[in-house]
Amino acid sequence: MSIILGVDTGGTFTDFVLCRNGQLQTHKVLSTPHAPEVAILQGIRELGLDEPGLDELDQAHQDQTADFYIVHGSTVATNAVLEGKGVKTVFITNHGFADMLTIARQTRDELYALQPVPKTPPLTRECCLEAGGRLGARGEVVEDLSSSQLEQLQQKLKILQPQAVAINLLFSYLDDRFEKAIEAVIPEEMFVSRSSFILPEFKEYERGMTTWLNAYVGPLVEGYLQRLQQGAQQAQLSVMQSSGGTIAAEQAGEQAVHMLLSGPAGGLAGARYMGMLANRQRLLTFDMGGTSTDVAMIDGELQLTNEGEIGGYPVAVPMVDMHTIGAGGGSIASLDAGGMLQVGPESAGATPGPACYGQGGTKPTVTDANLILGRLRAEAFLGGGMKLDEEAARQALASLAEPMHMSVEEIAAGIIRIADEHMAHALRVMSVQRGIDPRDLTLVSFGGAGGLHVCSLAESMGMNKALVPIHAGVLSALGMLVAPRERQLSRSRIGPLARLTATELEMELSPLIQQGQKALLDEGVKNADVEIQRSLDLRYQGQSYYLNIALQDDSVGGIAVAEADFHYQHQQRYGHQLDLPVELVNIRVALKSSAGTLPVNSDEAHTTKQPAEPVEWVELVGIDGMAPVYERDKLVTGQKLAGPVLITETVSTTYIAPGWSCTREETGNLILRR
């Protein structure tokens, strides 16, 4: 017997998807932002997975026939960066470069602002230390690292007493001996982040910032994972990475920077899996939770980027390519100085939450607006496990309606329209602004609030088809269960592509492949079960940015195909090609185990049942007549419903607008058409 639990910690709710004995079970509890593990352990207890409830599992363990896995999407690293609550960190670099992270790229948020507001440096001047060990661009030693310099660093660290140290020497990706020498003299109690291990690539600022971020949040992540592991000692714990694959908790702490988009990556893994079941490969996704909405594009595979940002800081490790805005169910509506209605980015979060949660919240939110419009059923929220307070929602919205001389219902409709426009703009950023026609894609909505807005957003984008996956309200947690175990490795190798031989390419790739295989082997993944994907970062000579191109094989022919593909993709992305030599920048390797499968595509139990009947008829603001309400788990395969209609389930509600219809597929997914 095998038990697998996917956990996604969100700003408002912590979501659980449990796969046991071939059956899926979903669950939600309110998040505990001050200590995320508290909500997780609460959910484990409520699902009956705590130590006393696993007697049969413990016995089966003795027979070597059972396993209990937890795959977790953590927000600890993300929140620490966004809130500026990492640990005291010392940054060590070469002489003359102590201001590297403060100077950055000297770019400005507002190009023509004559008096820009100065940004607070990521760390104080006293925490920036300098040393020798400087290399040149070809790997030659420009300044040696002496034993006296190492002793001076030790003395300064004793005085400063940081919790973490980030080491970032120039060109260390060519030769890491000086960084390793510094690491060797750092006290054991201090967390060490070394750039030649975290990100052995060029661009000293991006590499340095990524290394510093890893040190800044590393001790927090390590401590959090240890507390979670102690609270769930009966389970094997893995953590979702920003690239869409998982890593064992024992290895995750030292690579905390890879967890900055942990939860959202799980959602995309789940969306891709559900899209495959529905035979839809090209997807435009939006994940609307309580605090934010994440928008992304999936074209067969998850789209990754090495130019991501968190809290204004560049993060150059591979992560899912997405656009995030502060629009969620808990987004607060307010009036600005001119009396205009605004929605977000401030959120009511989990505490106190929207006014209708009845936990002391008084500010109007998107969730309150949906309740007033009739799109949320007060008695059916969380499957009846949490009753919503409609009167509290009405009072909260009245605080906006009165000064605007409008009815509460009109204000509610206005809040929804503004929130929808914010999300539609985010969808355009990921599609139209990249030259992609959204009408060729399927819109996939998930997250606790996504189904309430899917029809409106599809209409805004001119799209005629949408998909609301099964368990959409907890899809990020579900995605944890189907994500492969994965390692993304890279190394800079700058030079003309035409001069690269197949032998040289193999020599560059082999150490990365061996490093990834060893890491996965330590997690119990056999080499035979690992898929290896190779790619090259290419650019025209003289360019600053590059495109990542898949490498079919490491032969001369494979290199030539990659070069031709680069020209084609450059034409597709930028509308032109250049008659210039192609330059190799980075070599990349992705190693993945086989993705998991879930019991969501068998529906024999429904094939002989009669179509479901409405459980009630309700009034929806702005809709003439009464609208039916259906329970999603009672819909049968092929059953078609025409809007307006509400479809409720334990973890979310879907609103089918007038002019739209939905059909339940065998997989349990809802296919929407206009």
N, C-alpha and C positions, 0 to 999 in steps of 0.2 A: 504494500500500500504506500502511495506517495501523496503527501500533502504539500501544496504550493500556495503561498499567500502573497499576493501583490498588494503593496501599500503605497499610496501617494499622499503626501502631506501637503495640503493646500492652505491658503490663507484663511479660509473659513471652515472647511471640512477636511477631515482625514478620511480617505476612501480605502476600502478593502475589497479585494476580489479573491475568494477562496476556491481553489479547485481540490476537491476531495472525493475519492471514489468515482471519478468521472463526472461529477456534478459541480456546477458553478453556484456560488453563493456570494451576494454582494452585501456590503454593510457600510455605514457612515457614522462617524462621531464628530463632534465639534473639535476643531484643532485646539491645541494648547501651545501657542507661539512661544511662551516663555520656556517651555521644556517639551519639544515635540514628541519625545519618547513616551510621555505620559499618555497622550491620546492613542498612540500606537499600542501600548500595553493594555489600555482600556479596551480597545477593539479586539485584541487577542483574547482577553478574558470573555468579552461578550460573545465571541464566536466559539467559545468553548475550547480554545486552543492553549489555555494556560497549563502549567505543569500537572495539576491534579486531573485535568480532563484528558490526558494523553496516555492513560495507562496501557491501552491497547497498542498505541504507537510505540511506547517504550518497549513493550514486550516484542513487538515486531522488529524493532531495532536490534534486539538480541538475536533475532533470527535472520538478521541482515536482509529483510524484505521491505523495509519501510524507510522513508526519509521525510523530513519536514524542512522545507525551504521557505525563507522569506526573501523576497526581492523588493527593495525599498527605493522609492524616489524621495530624496531628502532635499529640504530647502534650507538646511543649516548654513551651508556655504553661501548660498545666494543672499539670504537675509543678513548675514554678517557683513557682506560687502555693501549691500544697499543701505544698511543702517550705520555703516562705519563702526562696527563693533567687533572688529577682529582683535587679535592679540598684539602686544608690543613686539615689533619686528625690527631687526637690524638688517640693513642692506649693505652688502660688501661688493665693491667693484674696483676697477683699476684706478690708479692715480689720475686725478683730473676729471673724473666722471661721476663724482658724488651727486651732482645735480641732475643726473640722467632722467630720473623718473619725474622730477619737478619741471624741467624744461620740456620734456616730452617731444612732440613734433612741432611745437609752436603754432599749432592751428587754433583758430578761434571759432567759437560757436556762432557768433554773429560777425561776419566778415567786415562789415562797414561800421560797426560800433566804435566810435572814437574813444569812449571811456568804458571798456569792458570791465566787468566785475572780476577781480582776480580770483582764481580758483585756489582752494586750500590744497597745499602739497599733500601727496599721499602719506608722507612720513616726515618727521622733523629732521633738521640738518644734523643734529647730534647722533641720529640713528643711521647716518650714511657714512660708512667707513671705506677707506681706500687702502689698496695694497698693490704689490707688484704682480708678477705673473701675467704680463701682457704679451699677447701674440699679435703678429701681423696678419694681413689678409691671406697670406699663403701658409700660415701656420708657423712661421719663424718666430723665435723668441726676441721680442723688442726690449722687455725688461724682465729680469729674472725675479723669482720669489725667494727671498732669503729667510733663514731661520729666525733672524731678529724681527722681521716683519710679522712672522707668524706669532712670535711671542707678544708683540705689541697688540695684535688682534685679540689674543687671549686676554690680555690685561684690560683692554677696552670693553670686552664682553663681560668680564667680571664686574666692571663698574656699572655698565648699563643694565645688566640683568634682564635681557629680553627673553620672551618665551620662544621666539622663533628667529631664525637667521636665513636670509636669502642671499645666495652667492651668484653673481652674474659678471663674469669676466669677458672681455672682448675676444671674439672669435673662439670661444671655448668649445664650440661645436666641431672645430677642427682637431682639437687636442684638449682633453679634459683633465690633464694631470695636475694643473695648478688649482683648479676648483676642488679636486679630490684632496689635495694637500691641505687646503684651508678647511675642508669638511672634517678632516681627521683630527684637527686640534680644537674643534668646537666641543664644549661640554656635552655629555650624553643627555642631560636633562633638557637640552634645547632642541626644538624641532628644526631640522635642516632641509632647505629646499635648494637644489643645485640646478642651474639652468641647463647644463649639459645632460642632465637626466630628464628634467621636466619638458624642455623644448630645445633640442639641439638644432636650432635654425638661425638664419641670419636675421638682421634687424634687431640691434641691441636694445632699443627701447621696448618694443613689443615683447621680446624675450625676457627682458628684465622685469617688466610689469607682470607678466604671467607668472614668473618665478616668485616675485614678491607676493602676489595674490595667493599663490599656493601656500607660502609660509604664513601669511596673514590669517588664513582661515584653517590651516592644517590642524593645529592643536585642538580647535573647537570641534572639527569633524571627528578627529580621533577619539576625543573624550565622549562625544555624543554616541558614536558607534559602539564604544565599549559599554556605556550605560545601557544601550538598547540590547546588546548581546547578553549582558548580565541579566536583564529582565526577561529575556527569551532564550534561556540557555539550552532549551531542547531543540532549537532550530539552527540551521545553517543560514547565515545572513549574507546576502549579496546586495550591491548598490547599483542603481542605474547611473550610467555616465551620460554626459551631454551629447555624445555621438550616437546614442540609441542602443548601446550594448551594455552589458553588466560586468561588474568586477567584484571579486570577493571582498568582504568588508575588511579583512586583514590587510589587504593591499590598497584599499581605497583611501585610507587616512593620509598616506604619503603623497597621494596624487589628488588632493582635494579639489584642485582647480578644474579637474575633469567632471565635477559634479554640479557646476553652476547652473546648468539647465537640466538637472536630473529629472524632475517631474514632467515638464513639457515634452522631453524626449520620449518618455513612456507613452504619452498620449499619441505621439506620431507613430510609434511602433504599433500601438493598437489600431490606429486608423489605417495604416498600411495593411495590416493583417485582415481587417474587416473589408477593406477595399478588394483585396485578393479574393476573398470568399464571394464577394458580389461581382467578380470579374470586371472590376474597375481599377485601372492602374494609375490614371492621371487624376489627382485629387487636389482640391484647394480646401484646406482644413481650417476650422476655427474652433478653439477650445475656450469656452466661456465659463469661467469659474466664479468664485465669489469676489475676487479681488481684481483680476485682470483677464484679458483675452489674448491668446497666442494664435497667430496666423502663420501658416506655412504652406508650401507646395510640395507635393509628392509626385514624382514621375517614375513609377516603378520602384525606385529605391528612395530612401530618405536623402534629402539634399543637405549636404554639410557645408560649412564655411569655416575658414580660419581667420576671419576678420570680424568676429563677434565682439560685442561690448556688453559689459555689466556695470551699471552704475557710473557710466562715463569712462570706464577703464577698458582698454583693449585686452581681449583674451584670445591669444593666437593658437590655442589648441582646437582640434576639430570639435565642432558642436553643430547641432541641427540648425539649419538656416531658417530663422523665424523672426517675425516682427511682433513685439509685445506692446500693448497699450493698457492704460489704467481704466478699463471698462469691464465691469463684472456685475454680478447680481448684487453685490454689496456696495457698488459705486454710489456715492452720495450726491444728490441733486441740491443745487443752491442757486442763489441769485448773485450775480457779480455786481460791481460798483455801479454799473449802468442799468441795473434791474433786469438783465437778460438771464435766461435760464441756462445753467451749466450742469453737466453731468461728469463726475470724476475729476481728476484721477484719485482723489481721496476716497478711501473705502472704510465702511463700518467694520470690516474684518469679522473675526469670530466673536470678539468681545468688544462692544455689546451686540454687534450684528445689526441687521435691519430692524426697524421698529416692530415689524410684524412677528419677529422671533420672540417677543415678550421677555427680553432679557435686559431691559432698561434702555435700549436704543431709542432715540427720539428723532434722529435725522432721517429724512426721506431718502430712499434708495430705489434702484431699479427693481429689486424684488418686491418692494412695497407697491410700486406702480403696476407690476404684472398682477399682483393680487387684486388690486382695485379694479383692473380691467377684466377680471374674471378668468384670467389665463392660468392662475394658480388656484387650486382648490384647498381651502383652509383645512379641511378635514382629511385630505389625502396626502399631505406633504410628508415625505419620507415614509410612504406607505402607511400613513396614519400614526407614525411614531412621534411626530412633532406637530402639534396643532398651531396654525398661524393665527395671529391676532389681527383681524381685519380692522377693528376699531382703532388700534394703535397705528396701523398704517394710514388710515384715513386722517387721523390727527396730525401725523407727520407731514403728509402731503398738503394739509390745510395751511401749514405755515408758509408754503409757497403760493398756494392758490389765492389766499386773501390779498396779499399785496399786488398780485397780478390781475385781480378782479376776474378770476376764472373759477370754474368748478374743479373739484378734486379730480373728477374723471378727465377733464381736459388737461390738467397738469400731468396726470399719469400718462396720457397719450403722448404729450410733449416730451416727457422724460424718455419714453421708449424710442421715439423718433430720433432724438439726439444721440442716445446710446447706439442705435442702429447705424447712424451716419458715421460715428467714430469707428465702428467695426468695419463698415463698408470701405472707409478710407484705408484701413489697414489691409483689407483684402486687395485693394487696388495696388498698394505698394508692392505686394508679393506677386502680382500677376500683370496688370496693365502696364505698370511702370517698368516691367522687365520684358516687355514686348510679347507677352503671352495673352492670348484671347481667352478670357474666363469662360466663354460660352462653350469651349471645347472640353471643359473640365467638369467634374462632379463636385459639388460643394458638400463637405462632410462636417457635420456639427456634432460636438460632444462637449463634455463638461456639464455640471449641474444645471446651468442656465441656457446652454446652447440651443436646445430644441424649441425654446420659446421664441427665438429670433431667426430661425433658419429660413423661413419662407420670405420674410422681409428682406434679408440680406441677399438671397438668391435673386430676387426681383431687382434690387439695386444694382447688381452686377450683370443683369441681363441673362442670367442662367436659368435653364428650364428643368434641371434635374438636381436632386440633392439626396443625400444618404444620411440617415440617423441610425448609427450602429446599435446593435443590441448592447445593453449595459452602457449606453453612451454617457450616463452621468458619472460613471467611475472608469471611463475608458483608459485614463492614464494608469490606474492601478492594474487594469486588465493587460495593458501593453507590457507591463513588467514581466508578465508570465510568458510572453511569446518573444521577448527580446533575447538575442543570442549573447553568449559570453564573448567579449570582444576586446581587442587591443588595437589602438591606432598609433603607429610609430612613424617617425619621419627623421630626415637629416638633410641639411642643406648641402648641395653639391653644385655650385654655380659655375657655369661655363657653357660654351657653344654646344648645342645638341649634336651638331654634325661631327664633332670630334669624339663623342662618346661611343666607345666600342661595347659590344655585347659582353666581353669579359669584364670590363670596368663596371658595367651596370650590375652584373651578377655579384661582383665583389662588394658593391655598395648595398645591395639588397639583402645578401645572406646574413649579415650580423643583425639586421632589423628583424628578419624572419625568425632567426634563432631566439632572439630576445622575447619576441611575442609568443613563440611556441612554448618556451620555458615558463612564462607567466601563466599561460592557460593550462599547461601541464600541472602546475602547482595547484590549480583549482580542480583538477581531476578530469580535464578534457584531453582526450587522446589526439595525437597528431593527425591520425587518419580522419578524425571528425572535424578538422579545422579547414575552413575555406580561406584561401589567401588571395587578396586582391591587391594588385600593384598599380601605382599611378605616378605620374610626373607632373610637377608644377612647371608650366612653360610660359614664356613671354617673348615678345619681340625684343631684340637688343635695344636697350635704351628705355624700355618701359619700367615703371615702378611696380605695377601689379601683374598678376599672372592668372592663368586658368589651370584648373586641375584636370588632367587628361588621363583616362584609363589606359593602362599598359596591358595589352593582350598577352604578350610574352616578352621575355628579356633578350630576344634575338635582334639581329640587325633589322630584320623585317618588321619586328614589333616596334622598334624605335621609329622606323619610317612611317608606319601606320599612325603612331601617336602624333608625329609632326603634321601629317595631313589632317588628322582629326582636330588638331589645334587650330589650323587655318580655318577649317569649317566652323568650329565653335566660336572663333573670334568674329567671323562674319555674322553668325546668328545672334551673338550678344551685342555687338557694337555696330553692325551694319557695314563693315568693310574688312579687307585684308591688307596687309602691308608687304611690300617686297623687301623684307629685311630678314637677316638671319634669326633663327629661333634659338632662344637661350634656355637652358635647363636651370631651374632654381632649387627645387627640393625634390627629393625622392620619398615616396610614402608607401606604407604597407598597412593594410587592414586585415587582421586575422579574426575570423568569426567562427564560432561553433554553430551547429545546426540550430535554427530557431525552434522554439517550442510550438506545440499545437494545443488547441483548446476544444472541449466538447461543445461547440456552439453550432455545428452544421448538421446535426441530426434532429429531425422533427417528426419522427413517426407518430409520436403521441397526438399530434394535432391533425394528422391527415384524415382521420375519420370523424372529426368533430364538426358540428355545425358552426357557421360563422357566428362570432361573438355578437352579443346584443349590448346596447348602451347600458351603463350602470346608472346613469342619470342624465337629465337634460338641464342645461344651465343658460343663463343670460351672459352674453359677452358684450361689453361696452363697444358701441359702434357697429354692432351686427344686428340686423333685423331678425326677429324670431329667436327660437331656442336652438342651442347647439348641443349635439350629443357628446357624452364623455365615455371613452372606452378604457378598459384596463389592458395594457399592452400584452401582458403574459397570457391573455385569453384570446387574442387574435389568432386566426388560423392562417396557414400558408395560402397565399393567393387572395386573401380577403382585401378588398379595396374600399377605401373610405374617401369620401369627397368632403373638402372643407366647406364651412368652418367646423372643426372638430378638435376636441382635446383628447390626448392619449396619455394616460397617467401610468407611472410605474414607481417602484420604491425610491429610485435614486434621481428621477428627473421627470419632467413633463414636456410633451411635444405639442405645439400648437400648429395645426394645419389650417392655413389661412384660406379665405374664399378664393376660388380660381385654382386651387391646388388639390391634388389627390395623393394618397399614399397607398402603397401595397406592401403587405408583409411577405418577405421572401422566406424560403426554407431555412435560411441561416438565422432567421429572427430579425434581420435588418429591415428597416423601413425604407423603401424607395419612394421618394417624392417626385412628382412631375407637375409641371404647370401646363 
